[in-house]
Amino acid sequence: MSSSLKDILGSIEQLEKFFDEYQQAFQKNSENIIANLSSTWKLMKLEHDDLQKIENNIENSKE
């Protein structure tokens, strides 16, 4: 096999390796982002519910 063909094959293998690493990192980061969004959404929902309770208490105390 000629050296230029070996170089090309080596470059392709290296590209595949880097792409696999990139894909794994992207997948992990995507999972982390989704988990963070889910957690943030739950906290926002709890805060919203607490605010509604406070508003209801204020309205009830006016009566």
N, CA, C and O atoms as CSV, one atom per row, in Angstrom:
chain,resi,resn,atom,element,x,y,z
A,1,MET,N,N,0.849,-1.169,0.000
A,1,MET,CA,C,0.000,0.000,0.000
A,1,MET,C,C,0.899,1.238,0.000
A,1,MET,O,O,1.876,1.308,0.746
A,2,SER,N,N,0.570,2.177,-0.815
A,2,SER,CA,C,1.401,3.382,-0.912
A,2,SER,C,C,1.258,4.227,0.348
A,2,SER,O,O,0.258,4.149,1.062
A,3,SER,N,N,2.269,5.024,0.599
A,3,SER,CA,C,2.271,5.831,1.826
A,3,SER,C,C,1.162,6.882,1.810
A,3,SER,O,O,0.603,7.206,2.857
A,4,SER,N,N,0.839,7.420,0.626
A,4,SER,CA,C,-0.228,8.428,0.575
A,4,SER,C,C,-1.580,7.787,0.884
A,4,SER,O,O,-2.426,8.413,1.522
A,5,LEU,N,N,-1.789,6.560,0.444
A,5,LEU,CA,C,-3.040,5.859,0.749
A,5,LEU,C,C,-3.119,5.557,2.246
A,5,LEU,O,O,-4.183,5.668,2.855
A,6,LYS,N,N,-1.984,5.174,2.830
A,6,LYS,CA,C,-1.945,4.931,4.272
A,6,LYS,C,C,-2.240,6.221,5.035
A,6,LYS,O,O,-2.941,6.204,6.047
A,7,ASP,N,N,-1.708,7.325,4.552
A,7,ASP,CA,C,-1.965,8.617,5.193
A,7,ASP,C,C,-3.448,8.973,5.127
A,7,ASP,O,O,-4.029,9.452,6.101
A,8,ILE,N,N,-4.050,8.731,3.965
A,8,ILE,CA,C,-5.476,9.024,3.793
A,8,ILE,C,C,-6.310,8.154,4.722
A,8,ILE,O,O,-7.215,8.647,5.395
A,9,LEU,N,N,-6.004,6.851,4.760
A,9,LEU,CA,C,-6.742,5.948,5.644
A,9,LEU,C,C,-6.546,6.330,7.113
A,9,LEU,O,O,-7.489,6.277,7.902
A,10,GLY,N,N,-5.336,6.710,7.469
A,10,GLY,CA,C,-5.067,7.161,8.840
A,10,GLY,C,C,-5.861,8.409,9.179
A,10,GLY,O,O,-6.391,8.539,10.283
A,11,SER,N,N,-5.939,9.318,8.232
A,11,SER,CA,C,-6.709,10.547,8.447
A,11,SER,C,C,-8.194,10.243,8.602
A,11,SER,O,O,-8.873,10.843,9.436
A,12,ILE,N,N,-8.694,9.314,7.798
A,12,ILE,CA,C,-10.104,8.925,7.894
A,12,ILE,C,C,-10.385,8.296,9.254
A,12,ILE,O,O,-11.393,8.609,9.888
A,13,GLU,N,N,-9.502,7.413,9.702
A,13,GLU,CA,C,-9.685,6.781,11.009
A,13,GLU,C,C,-9.651,7.815,12.132
A,13,GLU,O,O,-10.433,7.747,13.080
A,14,GLN,N,N,-8.738,8.767,12.008
A,14,GLN,CA,C,-8.647,9.821,13.017
A,14,GLN,C,C,-9.912,10.682,13.002
A,14,GLN,O,O,-10.418,11.064,14.057
A,15,LEU,N,N,-10.415,10.982,11.819
A,15,LEU,CA,C,-11.645,11.755,11.698
A,15,LEU,C,C,-12.812,11.006,12.329
A,15,LEU,O,O,-13.623,11.604,13.038
A,16,GLU,N,N,-12.903,9.705,12.078
A,16,GLU,CA,C,-13.966,8.894,12.678
A,16,GLU,C,C,-13.876,8.933,14.203
A,16,GLU,O,O,-14.889,9.060,14.890
A,17,LYS,N,N,-12.658,8.822,14.720
A,17,LYS,CA,C,-12.447,8.848,16.174
A,17,LYS,C,C,-12.893,10.185,16.751
A,17,LYS,O,O,-13.617,10.225,17.746
A,18,PHE,N,N,-12.462,11.276,16.128
A,18,PHE,CA,C,-12.839,12.602,16.615
A,18,PHE,C,C,-14.344,12.824,16.516
A,18,PHE,O,O,-14.948,13.424,17.405
A,19,PHE,N,N,-14.947,12.341,15.433
A,19,PHE,CA,C,-16.388,12.505,15.272
A,19,PHE,C,C,-17.139,11.713,16.342
A,19,PHE,O,O,-18.119,12.207,16.899
A,20,ASP,N,N,-16.693,10.495,16.632
A,20,ASP,CA,C,-17.322,9.694,17.686
A,20,ASP,C,C,-17.223,10.394,19.039
A,20,ASP,O,O,-18.193,10.431,19.796
A,21,GLU,N,N,-16.050,10.948,19.339
A,21,GLU,CA,C,-15.870,11.672,20.600
A,21,GLU,C,C,-16.777,12.896,20.657
A,21,GLU,O,O,-17.380,13.184,21.692
A,22,TYR,N,N,-16.870,13.612,19.542
A,22,TYR,CA,C,-17.743,14.785,19.474
A,22,TYR,C,C,-19.194,14.380,19.693
A,22,TYR,O,O,-19.923,15.026,20.446
A,23,GLN,N,N,-19.602,13.310,19.032
A,23,GLN,CA,C,-20.985,12.851,19.137
A,23,GLN,C,C,-21.317,12.432,20.573
A,23,GLN,O,O,-22.403,12.731,21.068
A,24,GLN,N,N,-20.398,11.751,21.235
A,24,GLN,CA,C,-20.620,11.346,22.621
A,24,GLN,C,C,-20.705,12.561,23.545
A,24,GLN,O,O,-21.562,12.614,24.427
A,25,ALA,N,N,-19.832,13.518,23.346
A,25,ALA,CA,C,-19.858,14.735,24.164
A,25,ALA,C,C,-21.145,15.517,23.919
A,25,ALA,O,O,-21.745,16.040,24.858
A,26,PHE,N,N,-21.566,15.595,22.665
A,26,PHE,CA,C,-22.801,16.299,22.322
A,26,PHE,C,C,-23.996,15.623,22.983
A,26,PHE,O,O,-24.871,16.298,23.525
A,27,GLN,N,N,-24.036,14.301,22.941
A,27,GLN,CA,C,-25.129,13.544,23.557
A,27,GLN,C,C,-25.168,13.787,25.066
A,27,GLN,O,O,-26.234,14.022,25.635
A,28,LYS,N,N,-24.006,13.730,25.706
A,28,LYS,CA,C,-23.941,13.949,27.155
A,28,LYS,C,C,-24.393,15.359,27.503
A,28,LYS,O,O,-25.164,15.552,28.443
A,29,ASN,N,N,-23.921,16.340,26.754
A,29,ASN,CA,C,-24.313,17.725,27.010
A,29,ASN,C,C,-25.804,17.930,26.782
A,29,ASN,O,O,-26.452,18.667,27.525
A,30,SER,N,N,-26.347,17.284,25.762
A,30,SER,CA,C,-27.785,17.390,25.498
A,30,SER,C,C,-28.586,16.816,26.661
A,30,SER,O,O,-29.589,17.396,27.077
A,31,GLU,N,N,-28.143,15.680,27.181
A,31,GLU,CA,C,-28.823,15.074,28.326
A,31,GLU,C,C,-28.747,15.990,29.541
A,31,GLU,O,O,-29.725,16.126,30.277
A,32,ASN,N,N,-27.600,16.616,29.756
A,32,ASN,CA,C,-27.452,17.550,30.881
A,32,ASN,C,C,-28.357,18.763,30.712
A,32,ASN,O,O,-28.970,19.222,31.676
A,33,ILE,N,N,-28.441,19.277,29.501
A,33,ILE,CA,C,-29.301,20.436,29.240
A,33,ILE,C,C,-30.755,20.082,29.499
A,33,ILE,O,O,-31.481,20.855,30.124
A,34,ILE,N,N,-31.185,18.922,29.025
A,34,ILE,CA,C,-32.569,18.495,29.232
A,34,ILE,C,C,-32.857,18.322,30.721
A,34,ILE,O,O,-33.916,18.730,31.198
A,35,ALA,N,N,-31.926,17.723,31.454
A,35,ALA,CA,C,-32.111,17.548,32.899
A,35,ALA,C,C,-32.199,18.901,33.600
A,35,ALA,O,O,-33.034,19.088,34.485
A,36,ASN,N,N,-31.341,19.844,33.210
A,36,ASN,CA,C,-31.369,21.182,33.816
A,36,ASN,C,C,-32.660,21.916,33.490
A,36,ASN,O,O,-33.225,22.592,34.351
A,37,LEU,N,N,-33.129,21.792,32.263
A,37,LEU,CA,C,-34.392,22.434,31.886
A,37,LEU,C,C,-35.558,21.846,32.670
A,37,LEU,O,O,-36.438,22.575,33.128
A,38,SER,N,N,-35.558,20.545,32.821
A,38,SER,CA,C,-36.617,19.882,33.577
A,38,SER,C,C,-36.619,20.344,35.027
A,38,SER,O,O,-37.673,20.647,35.588
A,39,SER,N,N,-35.455,20.397,35.621
A,39,SER,CA,C,-35.332,20.847,37.009
A,39,SER,C,C,-35.772,22.300,37.151
A,39,SER,O,O,-36.499,22.644,38.084
A,40,THR,N,N,-35.336,23.142,36.238
A,40,THR,CA,C,-35.713,24.555,36.269
A,40,THR,C,C,-37.214,24.724,36.115
A,40,THR,O,O,-37.826,25.538,36.806
A,41,TRP,N,N,-37.813,23.950,35.203
A,41,TRP,CA,C,-39.256,24.026,34.986
A,41,TRP,C,C,-40.006,23.647,36.261
A,41,TRP,O,O,-40.975,24.313,36.625
A,42,LYS,N,N,-39.574,22.593,36.941
A,42,LYS,CA,C,-40.234,22.163,38.178
A,42,LYS,C,C,-40.120,23.242,39.250
A,42,LYS,O,O,-41.088,23.516,39.960
A,43,LEU,N,N,-38.944,23.854,39.372
A,43,LEU,CA,C,-38.763,24.920,40.358
A,43,LEU,C,C,-39.627,26.140,40.031
A,43,LEU,O,O,-40.191,26.766,40.928
A,44,MET,N,N,-39.725,26.472,38.751
A,44,MET,CA,C,-40.570,27.597,38.340
A,44,MET,C,C,-42.035,27.301,38.651
A,44,MET,O,O,-42.770,28.186,39.090
A,45,LYS,N,N,-42.455,26.069,38.427
A,45,LYS,CA,C,-43.838,25.669,38.712
A,45,LYS,C,C,-44.117,25.794,40.207
A,45,LYS,O,O,-45.164,26.309,40.599
A,46,LEU,N,N,-43.191,25.327,41.045
A,46,LEU,CA,C,-43.366,25.448,42.494
A,46,LEU,C,C,-43.449,26.912,42.921
A,46,LEU,O,O,-44.282,27.277,43.751
A,47,GLU,N,N,-42.589,27.739,42.355
A,47,GLU,CA,C,-42.607,29.161,42.690
A,47,GLU,C,C,-43.917,29.801,42.247
A,47,GLU,O,O,-44.484,30.623,42.969
A,48,HIS,N,N,-44.393,29.435,41.082
A,48,HIS,CA,C,-45.664,29.961,40.580
A,48,HIS,C,C,-46.810,29.552,41.508
A,48,HIS,O,O,-47.673,30.367,41.836
A,49,ASP,N,N,-46.811,28.284,41.928
A,49,ASP,CA,C,-47.852,27.806,42.843
A,49,ASP,C,C,-47.803,28.566,44.165
A,49,ASP,O,O,-48.843,28.935,44.710
A,50,ASP,N,N,-46.595,28.800,44.682
A,50,ASP,CA,C,-46.449,29.561,45.925
A,50,ASP,C,C,-46.975,30.985,45.759
A,50,ASP,O,O,-47.645,31.509,46.649
A,51,LEU,N,N,-46.676,31.603,44.634
A,51,LEU,CA,C,-47.164,32.966,44.389
A,51,LEU,C,C,-48.685,32.998,44.301
A,51,LEU,O,O,-49.317,33.935,44.788
A,52,GLN,N,N,-49.265,31.990,43.689
A,52,GLN,CA,C,-50.728,31.937,43.610
A,52,GLN,C,C,-51.343,31.809,45.001
A,52,GLN,O,O,-52.362,32.437,45.287
A,53,LYS,N,N,-50.732,31.001,45.865
A,53,LYS,CA,C,-51.230,30.856,47.236
A,53,LYS,C,C,-51.160,32.188,47.972
A,53,LYS,O,O,-52.097,32.566,48.675
A,54,ILE,N,N,-50.053,32.893,47.810
A,54,ILE,CA,C,-49.900,34.198,48.462
A,54,ILE,C,C,-50.948,35.175,47.941
A,54,ILE,O,O,-51.565,35.897,48.724
A,55,GLU,N,N,-51.151,35.202,46.636
A,55,GLU,CA,C,-52.160,36.093,46.056
A,55,GLU,C,C,-53.551,35.741,46.564
A,55,GLU,O,O,-54.349,36.632,46.857
A,56,ASN,N,N,-53.846,34.457,46.670
A,56,ASN,CA,C,-55.149,34.034,47.188
A,56,ASN,C,C,-55.312,34.450,48.647
A,56,ASN,O,O,-56.389,34.894,49.047
A,57,ASN,N,N,-54.257,34.312,49.439
A,57,ASN,CA,C,-54.322,34.729,50.841
A,57,ASN,C,C,-54.553,36.230,50.955
A,57,ASN,O,O,-55.314,36.679,51.812
A,58,ILE,N,N,-53.904,37.000,50.101
A,58,ILE,CA,C,-54.096,38.453,50.108
A,58,ILE,C,C,-55.533,38.792,49.739
A,58,ILE,O,O,-56.159,39.632,50.386
A,59,GLU,N,N,-56.052,38.153,48.714
A,59,GLU,CA,C,-57.433,38.407,48.286
A,59,GLU,C,C,-58.420,38.012,49.380
A,59,GLU,O,O,-59.392,38.723,49.633
A,60,ASN,N,N,-58.167,36.882,50.024
A,60,ASN,CA,C,-59.068,36.422,51.083
A,60,ASN,C,C,-59.009,37.329,52.310
A,60,ASN,O,O,-60.010,37.495,53.007
A,61,SER,N,N,-57.855,37.909,52.574
A,61,SER,CA,C,-57.733,38.789,53.741
A,61,SER,C,C,-58.416,40.135,53.507
A,61,SER,O,O,-58.728,40.840,54.466
A,62,LYS,N,N,-58.650,40.497,52.259
A,62,LYS,CA,C,-59.329,41.757,51.937
A,62,LYS,C,C,-60.820,41.649,52.211
A,62,LYS,O,O,-61.487,42.658,52.444
A,63,GLU,N,N,-61.336,40.449,52.183
A,63,GLU,CA,C,-62.786,40.264,52.334
A,63,GLU,C,C,-63.236,40.400,53.750
A,63,GLU,O,O,-64.427,40.271,54.035
